[in-house]
């Protein structure tokens, strides 16, 4: 492995590091924190009225959307209950070395969200997905500096909340549903003084359908900030660490994330070092990184470039893989996204062509 390349990638991700919301480019373009658009302060899933309004008014093609717009649209049924949903269906075609390409449809997501307001600063959130996706937590906005406490079962606030579960930064850190059960039961607390957000968390290191048989815990620390440097110029900086011990193996994740947005151009990225120490004291360190650039050509149409990298062991010169993606995102109507992407896979030169084509349909409420 060329040690300079991942180091440069790590520095780039740190330079463009920032708010890990879903999706990160929208937070960077607006300079808003995650809780400005989502019920979950960590970002992702159900949108609050401001997030709903942004998705329906700022993303789709204005002329087309007006013809199909629902009058007085709201995802709040009463002052007690809010609803939301995300639906993603993927058609893919993948080259298989020595064989014909394989293709098919994959139901990537089908999540339903419910948010019950118990009091002005207290709510109960429920998310149910097609397979492993299940979150249930209480949210109390009771801390100073616009802070909150979150208690229940949810995805720990580590890294960037990308909607592509196949990225290495999600797979290797265990934050992808492709790895099985990703939610953990525990507690997170955060405060947001000014441009900064500081988060701490404690969770079960292992999860199951019954009370855990082990007392081992996972611990999270996170600091991030979003800064308005000039009109339409936003810079985000952030870092986090997560540590846990499962089956005698101690795993520690160090990450830098972020974004830089100027006008219609947004660049964001993440780089993570993953250290796994065995009971015998042997440590293997992986490096994963992701950098994406998006350019809003016009309202409703974004160009997209992405670089995805994984080094299985930074102590060896071989054993790294990379993927390059090019595509665009098209929002024809409010609540509708179409995303075609072509991905070039660079692995062992002798492994053959494994390039992919994907077409995603996303419906969201």
C-alpha positions in Angstrom: 0.0 0.0 0.0 1.2 3.5 -0.8 1.0 5.1 2.7 0.8 8.6 1.2 -2.5 8.0 -0.7 -4.7 7.1 2.3 -2.9 9.8 4.3 -3.9 12.4 1.7 -7.4 11.1 1.6 -7.6 11.3 5.4 -6.4 14.9 5.3 -8.9 15.8 2.5 -11.7 14.3 4.5 -10.6 16.3 7.5 -10.4 19.4 5.5 -13.9 18.9 4.2 -15.1 17.4 7.4 -18.5 18.4 8.8 -22.0 17.6 9.9 -23.1 14.0 9.5 -26.7 14.4 8.6 -28.8 12.7 6.0 -28.1 13.7 3.5 -24.8 15.5 4.3 -24.9 17.8 1.2 -28.2 19.3 2.1 -27.0 20.2 5.6 -23.9 21.8 4.1 -25.7 23.7 1.5 -28.0 25.3 4.0 -25.6 25.5 7.0 -28.3 23.9 9.1 -27.8 21.3 11.8 -29.4 17.9 11.6 -32.2 18.7 14.1 -33.3 21.6 11.9 -34.7 19.1 9.4 -35.1 15.7 11.3 -36.8 14.4 14.4 -33.7 12.5 15.2 -31.0 15.0 16.2 -28.4 12.7 14.6 -30.0 13.1 11.2 -31.9 10.8 8.9 -35.3 9.2 8.9 -38.4 11.3 9.7 -38.4 15.0 8.7 -39.9 17.8 10.8 -42.0 20.5 9.0 -38.9 22.5 7.9 -37.3 19.4 6.4 -40.5 18.5 4.7 -40.8 22.0 3.3 -37.2 22.0 2.0 -37.6 18.6 0.3 -40.8 19.6 -1.4 -39.9 23.2 -2.4 -36.1 23.4 -2.8 -35.4 20.0 -4.5 -37.9 19.2 -7.3 -38.3 20.9 -10.7 -40.5 23.9 -9.8 -42.6 23.9 -13.0 -43.4 20.2 -12.8 -43.9 20.0 -9.1 -46.5 22.8 -9.1 -48.8 20.7 -11.3 -48.7 17.8 -8.9 -48.4 19.6 -5.5 -50.8 18.7 -2.7 -52.4 21.8 -1.2 -51.8 22.3 2.5 -49.5 19.3 2.6 -48.2 18.3 6.1 -46.8 15.2 7.7 -48.2 16.2 11.1 -51.6 14.6 11.6 -52.4 16.3 14.9 -50.3 18.2 17.4 -49.5 14.8 18.9 -48.6 12.6 15.9 -46.2 13.0 13.0 -45.6 10.5 10.3 -43.0 9.8 7.6 -41.7 7.2 5.2 -38.8 6.4 2.9 -39.1 3.9 0.0 -36.1 2.9 -2.2 -36.1 0.3 -5.0 -32.9 -0.4 -6.9 -32.3 -2.0 -10.2 -28.6 -3.1 -10.7 -26.4 -4.7 -13.3 -23.0 -6.1 -12.2 -20.2 -7.5 -14.3 -19.1 -11.0 -13.2 -15.5 -12.0 -14.2 -15.7 -15.0 -16.5 -19.5 -14.9 -16.8 -22.3 -12.8 -18.1 -23.5 -9.8 -16.1 -26.0 -10.4 -13.4 -28.9 -8.0 -12.8 -32.1 -7.7 -10.8 -34.3 -5.6 -8.6 -33.5 -5.1 -4.9 -35.9 -3.5 -2.4 -33.3 -1.4 -0.5 -35.6 0.4 1.9 -39.2 0.5 3.1 -39.2 2.5 6.4 -42.2 3.9 8.2 -41.8 6.5 11.0 -44.0 7.6 13.8 -43.3 10.4 16.2 -45.6 10.8 19.3 -45.3 14.1 21.1 -45.8 13.6 24.8 -45.1 17.2 25.9 -43.5 20.3 24.4 -40.0 18.9 24.8 -40.6 15.2 25.1 -41.4 12.7 22.3 -41.3 9.0 21.5 -40.0 8.0 18.1 -40.6 4.7 16.3 -39.0 3.5 13.0 -39.8 0.1 11.4 -38.0 -1.1 8.2 -38.3 -4.1 5.9 -35.6 -6.2 7.6 -33.2 -5.1 10.4 -34.2 -1.5 10.5 -35.9 -0.9 13.9 -35.5 2.1 16.2 -37.5 3.1 19.3 -36.3 5.8 21.5 -37.5 8.6 23.8 -36.2 12.1 23.0 -36.0 14.8 25.7 -35.0 18.3 24.8 -34.1 19.2 28.3 -30.4 20.1 28.3 -29.0 23.6 28.0 -27.6 25.0 24.7 -30.4 23.4 22.7 -29.3 20.0 24.1 -31.1 16.7 24.3 -31.1 13.2 25.8 -31.9 10.2 23.7 -32.7 6.8 25.4 -33.7 3.6 23.7 -32.7 1.6 20.7 -31.1 3.4 17.8 -28.1 3.7 15.5 -25.1 5.3 17.4 -24.2 8.7 16.1 -20.9 7.7 14.4 -19.8 8.8 11.0 -21.8 10.1 8.0 -25.4 9.1 7.5 -25.2 8.1 3.8 -28.2 6.4 2.1 -25.7 4.1 0.2 -25.3 1.1 2.6 -22.6 -0.4 0.4 -19.9 2.3 1.1 -16.9 1.1 3.0 -17.3 3.7 5.7 -20.6 2.2 6.6 -19.7 -1.5 6.1 -16.4 -1.6 7.9 -17.6 0.5 10.9 -20.6 -1.8 11.3 -23.1 1.0 10.5 -24.6 -0.7 7.4 -27.7 -2.9 7.7 -25.9 -5.3 5.3 -23.9 -6.3 8.4 -27.0 -7.4 10.3 -28.3 -5.8 13.5 -26.8 -2.3 13.6 -29.0 -0.5 16.2 -27.8 -0.5 19.9 -29.8 0.1 23.1 -28.3 2.8 25.2 -28.2 6.6 25.8 -26.9 9.6 24.0 -26.7 13.2 25.2 -25.7 16.2 23.2 -25.5 20.0 23.5 -25.3 22.5 20.6 -23.7 25.8 21.7 -23.5 28.1 18.7 -22.1 26.4 15.6 -20.9 23.4 17.6 -22.5 20.1 18.6 -20.9 17.8 21.3 -22.2 14.3 21.7 -21.5 11.5 24.1 -23.0 8.0 24.2 -23.0 4.7 26.0 -24.6 1.5 24.5 -24.7 -2.3 24.8 -21.7 -3.6 22.9 -23.8 -6.6 21.8 -27.5 -6.6 20.9 -30.1 -9.3 20.8 -33.8 -9.9 21.2 -33.5 -10.4 24.9 -31.6 -8.7 27.8 -27.8 -8.9 27.0 -25.9 -11.7 28.7 -22.7 -9.5 28.7 -22.1 -6.3 30.6 -19.6 -4.9 28.0 -20.5 -1.5 26.7 -19.7 0.7 23.7 -18.7 4.3 24.2 -18.9 7.3 21.8 -17.5 10.8 21.7 -18.2 13.3 19.0 -17.5 17.0 18.2 -18.6 18.8 15.1 -19.3 22.3 13.8 -20.8 24.1 10.9 -19.5 27.6 10.0 -20.8 30.2 7.7 -17.7 31.8 6.2 -19.4 34.0 3.7 -22.7 34.2 1.8 -23.4 30.8 0.4 -20.1 29.4 1.8 -20.3 26.9 4.5 -17.5 24.8 6.1 -18.1 21.9 8.5 -15.5 20.2 10.7 -15.9 17.2 12.9 -14.5 14.1 14.5 -15.6 11.1 16.5 -14.4 8.0 18.3 -16.2 4.8 19.2 -14.8 1.9 21.2 -16.3 -1.5 22.1 -15.2 -5.0 23.1 -17.0 -8.0 21.7 -15.9 -11.7 22.0 -12.5 -10.7 23.4 -11.8 -8.4 20.4 -11.4 -4.7 21.2 -12.4 -2.5 18.3 -11.8 1.3 18.2 -13.0 3.5 15.4 -11.5 7.0 14.8 -13.2 9.2 12.2 -13.1 12.6 10.6 -16.1 13.8 8.6 -17.2 16.8 6.7 -18.3 19.2 4.1 -17.5 22.3 2.1 -20.3 24.0 0.2 -20.1 27.1 -2.1 -23.1 28.0 -4.1 -24.2 24.9 -6.1 -21.0 22.9 -5.4 -20.8 20.7 -2.3 -17.9 18.4 -1.4 -18.1 16.2 1.7 -16.1 13.2 3.0 -15.2 10.8 5.8 -12.1 8.8 6.7 -12.0 6.2 9.4 -9.2 4.2 11.0 -10.5 0.9 12.5 -8.3 -0.8 15.0 -9.2 -4.4 16.0 -7.1 -5.9 18.8 -7.3 -9.7 19.4 -7.1 -11.4 22.8 -3.5 -12.3 21.9 -2.6 -8.6 21.5 -2.4 -8.6 17.7 -3.8 -5.4 16.2 -5.0 -5.0 12.6 -5.7 -1.5 11.4 -8.0 -0.8 8.4 -8.4 2.5 6.7 -11.7 3.4 4.9 -12.6 6.7 3.2 -15.3 8.3 1.1 -15.3 11.6 -0.8 -18.3 12.9 -2.8 -18.8 16.0 -4.9 -22.2 17.2 -6.0 -23.1 20.1 -8.2 -26.6 21.5 -8.6 -26.9 22.3 -12.3 -30.4 23.6 -11.8 -33.1 23.0 -9.3 -34.1 19.3 -9.5 -30.9 18.1 -11.2 -27.5 17.4 -9.4 -24.4 15.9 -10.9 -22.6 13.4 -8.6 -19.0 12.1 -8.3 -17.8 9.8 -5.6 -14.6 8.0 -4.5 -14.7 5.0 -2.1 -11.5 3.5 -0.7 -10.6 0.6 1.6 -7.2 -0.7 2.8 -7.5 -3.9 4.7 -4.3 -3.5 6.7 -2.3 -0.3 6.6 0.9 -2.2 7.6 1.0 -4.0 4.2 1.6 -2.5 0.7 -1.1 -4.6 -0.9 -4.7 -5.3 -0.1 -6.5 -2.1 -1.0 -9.5 -1.6 -3.2 -11.2 1.5 -4.6 -14.5 2.4 -6.4 -15.3 5.4 -8.5 -18.9 6.5 -9.1 -20.5 8.9 -11.5 -24.1 9.7 -11.9 -26.8 12.3 -11.2 -29.8 12.8 -9.0 -33.1 14.0 -10.5 -36.0 15.3 -8.5 -38.9 15.6 -11.0 -41.6 16.0 -8.4 -42.0 16.6 -4.6 -41.2 13.4 -2.8 -39.7 11.6 -5.9 -36.0 11.0 -6.7 -34.4 9.1 -9.6 -30.7 8.3 -9.3 -28.7 6.5 -12.1 -25.0 5.7 -11.1 -22.2 4.0 -12.9 -19.5 2.5 -10.6 -16.0 1.5 -11.6 -14.5 -1.1 -9.2 -10.7 -1.2 -8.9 -9.5 -4.4 -7.1 -6.8 -6.9 -8.0 -5.8 -6.4 -11.6 -6.3 -10.1 -12.2 -9.8 -10.2 -10.7 -11.5 -9.0 -13.9 -14.2 -6.4 -14.5 -16.7 -6.0 -11.7 -18.2 -2.6 -12.7 -21.8 -1.8 -11.8 -24.7 0.1 -13.1 -27.5 1.1 -10.6 -30.8 2.9 -11.0 -32.5 4.0 -7.8 -36.1 5.1 -7.3 -36.7 6.9 -4.0 -40.1 8.0 -2.7 -40.1 10.0 0.5 -42.5 11.7 2.9 
